[in-house]
Amino acid sequence: VVHAGGLRVCDRVEIQANCAIDRPIFGDFSVIGEDTKLDNLVHIGHRVKIGQRCMIVASACICGNVTIGNDVWIGPRAVVSSGLAVGDGAYVTLGSVVVTDIPPGQRVTGFFAVDHYRFLDWMKSCWT
């Protein structure tokens, strides 16, 4: 399949070794915002829009058509499923699998990702 889209990498973006960034198939652009850092082995799918000052850590996978706000942290081996929105200032902990939109400022954990503090409360209940 010939990809008709492009990639826009803004100023001061760091892309470490062995990252894969897909261009959109049917036009438009994948975008990586200013001052964003992609660690090693990160995969960015088709037509992903990443905001400014984001950190996407080793082996994370951002599936196609995802919009990520500004100041977002996505932990190692986390997966964000296709077509979702991750709000400004959100935090996705390591190994989380995100299958629903994440509101601004929320911290999520787990498989499937839920609010981080709700997850910790559940974990505590398992030992009491």
Residue pairs with C-beta under 8 A, 6 or more apart in sequence:
1 25
3 22
3 23
3 24
3 25
3 46
4 24
4 25
4 26
4 27
5 23
5 24
5 25
5 26
5 27
5 28
5 29
5 30
5 46
5 47
6 23
6 24
6 28
6 29
6 30
7 21
7 23
7 29
7 30
7 31
7 32
8 29
8 30
8 31
8 32
9 15
9 32
10 31
10 32
10 33
10 34
10 36
10 52
11 34
11 35
12 34
12 35
13 32
13 33
13 34
13 35
13 36
13 37
13 38
14 36
14 37
14 38
15 21
15 32
15 38
16 37
16 38
16 39
16 40
16 42
17 40
17 41
18 40
18 41
19 38
19 40
19 41
19 42
19 43
19 44
20 42
20 43
20 44
21 30
21 32
21 38
21 44
22 30
22 44
22 45
22 46
22 48
22 64
23 29
23 30
23 46
24 30
24 46
24 47
25 46
25 47
28 47
29 47
30 44
30 46
30 47
30 48
30 49
31 48
31 49
31 50
32 38
32 44
32 50
33 50
33 51
33 52
33 53
33 54
33 70
34 52
34 53
35 52
35 53
36 50
36 51
36 52
36 53
36 54
36 55
36 56
37 54
37 55
37 56
38 44
38 56
39 55
39 56
39 57
39 58
39 60
39 76
40 58
40 59
41 58
41 59
42 56
42 57
42 58
42 59
42 60
42 61
42 62
43 60
43 61
43 62
44 50
44 56
44 62
45 61
45 62
45 63
45 64
45 65
45 66
45 82
46 64
46 65
47 64
47 65
48 62
48 64
48 65
48 66
48 67
48 68
49 66
49 67
49 68
50 56
50 62
50 68
50 72
51 68
51 69
51 70
51 71
51 72
51 88
52 70
52 71
53 70
53 71
54 68
54 70
54 71
54 72
54 73
54 74
55 72
55 73
55 74
56 62
56 74
57 73
57 74
57 75
57 76
57 78
57 94
58 76
58 77
59 76
59 77
60 74
60 75
60 76
60 77
60 78
60 79
60 80
61 78
61 79
61 80
62 68
62 74
62 80
63 79
63 80
63 81
63 82
63 83
64 82
64 83
65 82
65 83
66 80
66 81
66 82
66 83
66 84
66 85
66 86
67 84
67 85
67 86
68 74
68 80
68 85
68 86
69 85
69 86
69 87
69 88
69 89
69 90
69 104
70 88
70 89
71 88
71 89
72 86
72 87
72 88
72 89
72 90
72 91
72 92
73 90
73 91
73 92
74 80
74 86
74 92
75 92
75 93
75 94
75 95
75 96
76 94
76 95
77 94
77 95
78 92
78 93
78 94
78 95
78 96
78 97
78 98
79 96
79 97
79 98
80 86
80 92
80 98
81 97
81 98
81 99
84 98
84 99
84 100
84 101
84 102
85 101
85 102
86 92
86 98
86 101
86 102
87 101
87 102
87 103
87 104
87 105
87 106
88 104
88 105
89 104
89 105
90 102
90 103
90 104
90 105
90 106
90 107
90 108
91 106
91 107
91 108
91 116
92 98
92 102
92 107
92 108
92 113
93 107
93 108
93 109
93 110
93 116
95 111
96 108
96 109
96 110
96 111
96 113
97 110
97 111
97 112
97 113
98 108
98 112
98 113
99 112
99 113
100 112
100 113
102 108
102 113
106 115
107 115
107 116
107 117
108 114
108 115
108 116
109 115
109 116
109 119
109 120
110 119
